[in-house]
Amino acid sequence: MEISKKELNALHAVLTVTVSQNDYQEKVDTLLKDYRKRAAIPGFRKGQVPMSLIKKQYEQGIKAEEVNKLLQNTISEYIQKEQLDLLGNVLPKEIDGFDWNHELLNFEFEIGLAPDFEPAFPSKKTLTQYEITVSDKSLKEQVERLRNQYGSLETKSEIAADTEVVTSVTFEEKTNRATFSIKELKGKKNQAAFIGKKVGDTVAISTKGLFEETSVLARVLGMAKDQVEKLNTPLEFTLEEVNVRKAAALDQAFFDKLFGPDKVKSEEEMKTRIKEDSEAQFVQQSDQKLMNDVTEKLIEETKFDLPKAFLIRWMQHGGEKPLTEEEAKEEYERTEKGIRYQLIESKLIAQNDIKIAFEDLKEFTKGYVASQMAQFGKMNPTDEELDSISASIMQNEEEVRRLSGQLINERILELFKEKAKLKKKKVTFEEFMKEAYA
């Protein structure tokens, strides 16, 4: 068996593998004899079927299978020996009029090669690293939200401006059960449609301009936010409960529910802790913005070619579902930036010896669980709770891959912070959203 490489250009080549009859015939003959022993064909005793009939029925399929195994092994060994860094997979070339009976069988395979380059790092341009703080207004809103969350409900006979209602809402032959407060309704006209109504009453009203926030309408209808943004359809609310939510008192019992027994002992300490915890959550958003900015600059400033023609052909023919040439070109345009960053990221990981140990992943998972629990008001989970939930998550292979990717990104972000040119800027969350994503 022989294999050779012909370069079409620096990043695109064709492998030609020549397979002779001697490379596979002995194995084929052995398998044919085994088939003959086991073959059950009407008119012949088991093991006595003429070999000519066995060959006619099975030889071509066996030969193709054995040759395919030889090709896979040969190409894999060649790639490893020559240390070829491939992009995409090996792509077989179609051969018109291929003759399996020829003594020498020639097969051709296209390969795309990864470019050799150095990441343009650190970036030449200074980038902004945001430090997001909690404004007094935002802190006040968070305290009020937590007090309501841990407060109590008092049943009322009819709806007033300060009540919240539990309703079933019918629309487009669907029904959903939801809770909302009258304050979430947009404008006095919408609020007036509900105020004064009692349990069992119905309210017919349109979705258009019904709530201050689109997210509230999505929650009430049980739909995604993007599905309701332009929705204009009649609704019918049937009132099931009317309640007034009494905010929890700012006392030790409330502090203990938030942070654990005696962890916080005053309103001032509570506000400080909420501010610190919130700003810790904001770090993730600031870091993501920085990651995006550095990534864009790396892609922009790191110059290298890609085997574009090969990648388009691979996308066209290498997937489960074949694409048209136009579809493959569109797919390449959509994914080119991602391909470039994957190559840059791989270089950075190798050059900086970035690795993940099991214990690192375990601690990272516990931190992830703690942050998720904090979003739902569980500010002070026990180590036992974190260990138990983390252990469960790490039994899920898909979750392990996802979290491993996040941890790798975190390590790369640390590298960015160390080496990129950064200027720090302190902003409130509202200022950050306006400035960073305008």
PECOR-V474462 format. One record per residue. N is the residue number from 0. PSI is psi in degrees with one decimal (* if undefined). Layout:
N:PSI
N:PSI
//
This chain:
0:136.7
1:147.9
2:137.2
3:159.4
4:128.8
5:120.0
6:122.7
7:-35.1
8:-172.4
9:-24.8
10:9.6
11:123.9
12:164.6
13:126.9
14:130.1
15:123.2
16:124.4
17:121.6
18:124.2
19:163.7
20:-34.1
21:-23.4
22:-24.9
23:-15.9
24:-41.0
25:-43.3
26:-41.4
27:-44.8
28:-41.0
29:-44.1
30:-36.4
31:-41.4
32:-39.5
33:-40.6
34:-40.7
35:-37.8
36:-33.7
37:-10.2
38:134.7
39:96.5
40:127.1
41:134.1
42:-8.8
43:142.4
44:152.0
45:127.2
46:-4.2
47:11.8
48:131.7
49:137.7
50:-31.6
51:-37.8
52:-39.6
53:-44.8
54:-42.9
55:-35.9
56:-34.2
57:-20.0
58:-43.7
59:-43.9
60:-41.7
61:-43.7
62:-45.6
63:-40.8
64:-43.1
65:-40.1
66:-40.2
67:-41.6
68:-43.3
69:-42.5
70:-46.2
71:-46.9
72:-43.4
73:-46.5
74:-42.3
75:-45.6
76:-38.2
77:-45.5
78:-41.8
79:-43.7
80:-44.1
81:-4.0
82:49.7
83:128.7
84:101.8
85:151.2
86:128.3
87:-166.8
88:166.2
89:133.5
90:110.3
91:141.3
92:136.5
93:139.1
94:118.0
95:138.1
96:34.8
97:132.9
98:107.0
99:-14.5
100:-5.1
101:146.1
102:-36.8
103:125.1
104:123.2
105:129.1
106:140.6
107:141.8
108:130.7
109:142.7
110:145.2
111:137.0
112:139.8
113:139.4
114:156.7
115:126.3
116:168.9
117:128.8
118:134.9
119:77.9
120:130.4
121:160.3
122:147.7
123:-25.2
124:140.4
125:132.1
126:154.0
127:130.3
128:111.2
129:137.5
130:106.3
131:127.6
132:162.1
133:122.8
134:161.2
135:-40.0
136:-46.2
137:-39.0
138:-42.9
139:-42.5
140:-37.5
141:-41.8
142:-44.4
143:-40.6
144:-41.6
145:-38.2
146:-39.8
147:-39.7
148:-40.0
149:9.1
150:-165.1
151:162.3
152:136.3
153:121.1
154:137.1
155:159.5
156:-26.1
157:162.1
158:135.1
159:179.3
160:-23.9
161:13.3
162:165.6
163:151.9
164:146.0
165:123.6
166:160.2
167:132.6
168:128.4
169:133.7
170:137.9
171:45.7
172:20.5
173:156.0
174:136.2
175:146.9
176:132.1
177:161.8
178:135.5
179:160.4
180:152.7
181:-31.9
182:-22.0
183:-14.3
184:145.8
185:116.9
186:155.5
187:-31.6
188:-45.2
189:-39.8
190:-39.1
191:-27.2
192:-22.2
193:-36.4
194:131.4
195:-16.5
196:154.6
197:169.8
198:132.2
199:-21.1
200:159.9
201:153.0
202:121.6
203:125.2
204:159.6
205:155.4
206:-26.7
207:119.0
208:26.3
209:-42.6
210:155.4
211:-40.0
212:135.6
213:-32.8
214:-30.9
215:-43.7
216:-42.1
217:-41.7
218:-43.6
219:-36.9
220:-8.3
221:38.6
222:168.0
223:152.1
224:-41.9
225:-18.7
226:-20.3
227:-3.8
228:-37.2
229:19.1
230:134.5
231:89.4
232:149.0
233:144.4
234:153.7
235:115.6
236:129.5
237:117.9
238:126.8
239:-36.7
240:148.8
241:123.4
242:153.3
243:127.2
244:117.7
245:119.1
246:144.7
247:143.7
248:148.9
249:71.9
250:-178.7
251:-34.6
252:-40.2
253:-44.5
254:-39.6
255:-37.0
256:-35.5
257:-45.2
258:-2.1
259:159.8
260:123.3
261:19.2
262:-33.0
263:135.9
264:7.0
265:164.1
266:-39.3
267:-43.1
268:-39.4
269:-47.1
270:-40.0
271:-43.8
272:-42.6
273:-42.5
274:-46.1
275:-45.2
276:-40.0
277:-43.1
278:-30.8
279:-37.7
280:-36.5
281:-25.0
282:-38.5
283:-42.3
284:-38.3
285:-43.2
286:-39.7
287:-39.7
288:-44.3
289:-43.0
290:-45.4
291:-42.9
292:-44.7
293:-39.8
294:-46.6
295:-41.9
296:-38.7
297:-45.3
298:-41.2
299:-39.6
300:-16.7
301:108.8
302:124.8
303:156.7
304:157.8
305:152.6
306:72.7
307:-47.5
308:-42.3
309:-46.4
310:-37.1
311:-43.3
312:-39.2
313:-43.2
314:-31.4
315:-41.0
316:-12.5
317:-8.4
318:179.3
319:-37.3
320:117.5
321:144.8
322:156.9
323:164.9
324:-39.1
325:-42.0
326:-40.1
327:-38.7
328:-40.9
329:-39.7
330:-40.2
331:-44.5
332:-38.2
333:-33.9
334:-3.8
335:-45.4
336:-42.0
337:-40.7
338:-44.6
339:-43.9
340:-36.4
341:-40.4
342:-43.6
343:-45.2
344:-43.6
345:-39.9
346:-45.3
347:-40.6
348:-44.4
349:-45.2
350:-29.6
351:10.0
352:48.7
353:118.9
354:161.4
355:122.9
356:157.3
357:-42.5
358:-34.9
359:-44.2
360:-37.6
361:-46.6
362:-36.4
363:-40.6
364:-41.0
365:-40.1
366:-38.0
367:-44.1
368:-44.3
369:-40.9
370:-37.4
371:-40.7
372:-36.1
373:-34.4
374:-22.0
375:19.5
376:-0.1
377:89.3
378:-20.7
379:63.3
380:151.5
381:161.3
382:-35.8
383:-42.4
384:-44.9
385:-42.8
386:-43.2
387:-48.7
388:-40.4
389:-41.5
390:-39.4
391:-43.4
392:-39.9
393:-3.2
394:-9.1
395:112.2
396:-39.0
397:-41.8
398:-38.1
399:-43.1
400:-42.5
401:-47.4
402:-34.1
403:-41.6
404:-39.8
405:-39.1
406:-40.0
407:-44.5
408:-38.0
409:-40.5
410:-39.6
411:-37.6
412:-40.8
413:-39.3
414:-42.8
415:-46.3
416:-31.3
417:-36.6
418:-23.8
419:158.3
420:112.8
421:146.1
422:131.1
423:141.8
424:124.0
425:126.1
426:159.4
427:166.5
428:-39.7
429:-41.8
430:-38.7
431:-48.4
432:-39.4
433:-41.4
434:-42.6
435:-30.2
436:28.5
437:*
//
